[in-house]
Amino acid sequence: MPRDELAAWLRLLLTQGLGRTTARQLLAAFGLPETIWARAPDSWDGVVEPALAKAMAQPPEGFDAALSTHERWLAQDNARHVLTLADPRYPASLLDTADPPLMLFVHGRLEALSHPQRLAVVGSRNPTPQGAQNAEAFAHSLAASGLCIVSGLALGVDGAAHEGALRAGGLTLAVVGTGLDRVYPSRHRDLAHRIVAHGAMLSEYPLGTPPLAQNFPQRNRVIAGLSMGTLVVEAALQSGSLITARLASEQGREVFAIPGSIHSPQSRGCHALIRQGAKLVESAQDVLEELRLADAAPRLDNESPTESPGSEGELLDALGHDPVSLDALLVRTGLPTSALQAQLLELELQGLVARLPGGLLQRVAQG
């Protein structure tokens, strides 16, 4: 991006008191940012208040240094990009929302933003072990079916969803609430590097933006806006994931929720969504069918057993404490039917079959 163009957009973004709505009104009235800044401040009357027009008359404090920082960041890696509302590469699904970001800072593969089938997978930062396994397994199967998995890089379900997509060799897109020169949480630094290599990191915030609490609900609208639907894996009643689901619903996108134990607080958000009309799903196939993408789904019993949990302990974790269907167990473990059958029979021989819901072992044997 030419320096003058970057400077004009960045000034629009960094000017104190100039929110996204007012900035879009200025763009609608005067055209590109270069045109806005070329006009006399009194010409902005009618679009902005006089006090704001006065503040806009001069570049923000430290603007030259901020501009140089962004120029250096872009020059250091060909996989770094800035997309503006005027850029033809700006995702159409996000552009069509009520509050699209002025600028998108991207590090990674732009294919993740142009992918025609993106699905958000979100949930609790403190999921149960079963919830984390479900997030990874669903994301793995959906990515293997050709979907790009969108999430927020947070601890818990978000991280597990990104990991599942990466394990499937699919695309994943992480929408973050900081500048892209920071990784939050820091323990996801390695994960962020792998996402850049096999997908993309995306932020609407300029470089240097710290992890401010108010940025994350705003980030959620971008996750919802980029996606054709949102899958909530596990969520408490006050979870930010419910914000993402609400925004998705308001934008006319599909909302899916995985049910859980009635005794688990982390399931109550999903159950509330289901009562409000979200689609109850028990397998990745359910999601694909609702999205009319079922023909793209690979057969689960053709997946390689070397890519999935294989130990008896991992299988017991996948079984959990509540009744589970065979289809759900296949999704959770990623095992071929034959391998799952062998492991379940081994558990029966060890006297652990009591943990299995009645009839499941017989169904597997018949399959």
QUILINZI-V356953 format. One record per residue. N is the residue number from 1. SS is DSSP state (H for helix, E for strand, - for the rest). PHI is phi in whole degrees, -180 to 180 (none if undefined). Layout:
BEGIN
N/SS/PHI + N/SS/PHI
END
This chain:
BEGIN
1/-/none + 2/-/-59 + 3/H/-58 + 4/H/-62 + 5/H/-67 + 6/H/-59 + 7/H/-61 + 8/H/-65 + 9/H/-68 + 10/H/-65 + 11/H/-63 + 12/H/-61 + 13/H/-74 + 14/H/-93 + 15/-/-65 + 16/-/-61 + 17/-/86 + 18/-/-98 + 19/-/-80 + 20/H/-64 + 21/H/-65 + 22/H/-65 + 23/H/-61 + 24/H/-68 + 25/H/-65 + 26/H/-64 + 27/H/-64 + 28/H/-67 + 29/H/-81 + 30/H/-121 + 31/-/98 + 32/-/-63 + 33/H/-57 + 34/H/-57 + 35/H/-70 + 36/H/-58 + 37/H/-73 + 38/H/-80 + 39/-/-88 + 40/-/-71 + 41/H/-56 + 42/H/-70 + 43/H/-75 + 44/H/-83 + 45/E/-57 + 46/-/96 + 47/-/-108 + 48/E/-126 + 49/-/-70 + 50/H/-55 + 51/H/-65 + 52/H/-71 + 53/H/-59 + 54/H/-65 + 55/H/-67 + 56/H/-74 + 57/-/-63 + 58/-/-122 + 59/-/-58 + 60/-/-59 + 61/-/-60 + 62/-/77 + 63/H/-65 + 64/H/-60 + 65/H/-66 + 66/H/-64 + 67/H/-62 + 68/H/-63 + 69/H/-61 + 70/H/-70 + 71/H/-63 + 72/H/-64 + 73/H/-61 + 74/H/-66 + 75/H/-74 + 76/-/-78 + 77/-/-157 + 78/-/-66 + 79/-/-89 + 80/E/-103 + 81/E/-143 + 82/E/-124 + 83/E/-112 + 84/E/-110 + 85/-/-59 + 86/-/-91 + 87/-/-84 + 88/-/-63 + 89/-/-85 + 90/-/-62 + 91/-/-58 + 92/H/-62 + 93/H/-64 + 94/H/-79 + 95/H/-63 + 96/-/-83 + 97/-/-83 + 98/-/-72 + 99/-/-139 + 100/-/-73 + 101/-/-63 + 102/-/-67 + 103/E/-137 + 104/E/-122 + 105/E/-96 + 106/E/-128 + 107/E/-128 + 108/E/137 + 109/-/-93 + 110/-/-67 + 111/H/-59 + 112/H/-66 + 113/H/-88 + 114/H/-97 + 115/-/-60 + 116/-/-77 + 117/-/-132 + 118/E/-112 + 119/E/-128 + 120/E/-82 + 121/E/-125 + 122/E/-135 + 123/-/168 + 124/-/-65 + 125/-/-76 + 126/-/-128 + 127/-/-74 + 128/-/-69 + 129/H/-53 + 130/H/-67 + 131/H/-64 + 132/H/-64 + 133/H/-65 + 134/H/-62 + 135/H/-60 + 136/H/-67 + 137/H/-67 + 138/H/-63 + 139/H/-63 + 140/H/-61 + 141/H/-66 + 142/H/-71 + 143/H/-67 + 144/H/-65 + 145/-/-86 + 146/-/104 + 147/-/-83 + 148/E/-92 + 149/E/-91 + 150/E/-107 + 151/E/-155 + 152/-/-114 + 153/-/66 + 154/-/-71 + 155/-/-64 + 156/-/83 + 157/H/-61 + 158/H/-58 + 159/H/-61 + 160/H/-65 + 161/H/-65 + 162/H/-61 + 163/H/-62 + 164/H/-62 + 165/H/-64 + 166/H/-65 + 167/H/-64 + 168/-/-82 + 169/-/76 + 170/-/-98 + 171/-/-86 + 172/E/-141 + 173/E/-125 + 174/E/-104 + 175/E/-100 + 176/-/-115 + 177/-/-105 + 178/-/-127 + 179/-/-68 + 180/-/-75 + 181/-/-86 + 182/-/-127 + 183/-/-118 + 184/-/-135 + 185/-/-73 + 186/H/-64 + 187/H/-69 + 188/H/-97 + 189/H/-61 + 190/H/-64 + 191/H/-61 + 192/H/-61 + 193/H/-63 + 194/H/-71 + 195/H/-65 + 196/H/-60 + 197/H/-74 + 198/H/-125 + 199/E/179 + 200/E/-157 + 201/E/-101 + 202/E/-140 + 203/E/-147 + 204/-/-93 + 205/-/-99 + 206/-/-67 + 207/-/-56 + 208/-/91 + 209/-/-69 + 210/-/-78 + 211/-/-77 + 212/-/-80 + 213/H/-58 + 214/H/-71 + 215/H/-76 + 216/H/-76 + 217/H/-62 + 218/H/-65 + 219/H/-58 + 220/H/-63 + 221/H/-68 + 222/H/-72 + 223/H/-57 + 224/H/-65 + 225/H/-69 + 226/H/-78 + 227/-/-112 + 228/-/-77 + 229/E/-168 + 230/E/-129 + 231/E/-105 + 232/E/-99 + 233/-/-86 + 234/-/-148 + 235/-/-163 + 236/-/-74 + 237/-/-65 + 238/-/-103 + 239/-/-68 + 240/-/-64 + 241/H/-63 + 242/H/-70 + 243/H/-64 + 244/H/-59 + 245/H/-64 + 246/H/-63 + 247/H/-63 + 248/H/-61 + 249/H/-64 + 250/H/-64 + 251/-/-88 + 252/-/79 + 253/-/-94 + 254/E/-72 + 255/E/-125 + 256/E/-121 + 257/E/-143 + 258/-/-95 + 259/-/-72 + 260/-/-143 + 261/-/-68 + 262/-/-68 + 263/-/-93 + 264/-/-98 + 265/H/-59 + 266/H/-75 + 267/H/-99 + 268/H/-67 + 269/H/-64 + 270/H/-65 + 271/H/-65 + 272/H/-64 + 273/H/-62 + 274/H/-63 + 275/H/-63 + 276/-/-87 + 277/-/116 + 278/-/-65 + 279/E/-77 + 280/E/-76 + 281/-/-128 + 282/-/-117 + 283/-/-153 + 284/H/-61 + 285/H/-60 + 286/H/-60 + 287/H/-64 + 288/H/-63 + 289/H/-66 + 290/H/-64 + 291/-/-86 + 292/-/59 + 293/-/-121 + 294/H/-60 + 295/H/-66 + 296/H/-85 + 297/-/-75 + 298/-/-74 + 299/-/-71 + 300/H/-63 + 301/H/-78 + 302/H/-100 + 303/-/-71 + 304/-/-73 + 305/H/-67 + 306/H/-73 + 307/H/-99 + 308/-/-131 + 309/-/-55 + 310/-/-129 + 311/-/-83 + 312/H/-65 + 313/H/-62 + 314/H/-67 + 315/H/-67 + 316/H/-63 + 317/H/-62 + 318/H/-66 + 319/H/-67 + 320/-/67 + 321/-/-112 + 322/-/-112 + 323/-/-55 + 324/-/-138 + 325/-/-79 + 326/H/-61 + 327/H/-60 + 328/H/-66 + 329/H/-67 + 330/H/-63 + 331/H/-68 + 332/H/-64 + 333/H/-93 + 334/-/72 + 335/-/-80 + 336/-/-62 + 337/H/-58 + 338/H/-64 + 339/H/-69 + 340/H/-63 + 341/H/-59 + 342/H/-63 + 343/H/-70 + 344/H/-67 + 345/H/-64 + 346/H/-65 + 347/H/-64 + 348/H/-63 + 349/H/-64 + 350/-/-86 + 351/-/79 + 352/-/-98 + 353/H/-65 + 354/H/-61 + 355/H/-79 + 356/-/-91 + 357/-/-65 + 358/-/-56 + 359/-/88 + 360/H/-66 + 361/H/-62 + 362/H/-65 + 363/H/-63 + 364/H/-64 + 365/H/-62 + 366/H/-70 + 367/-/-70
END
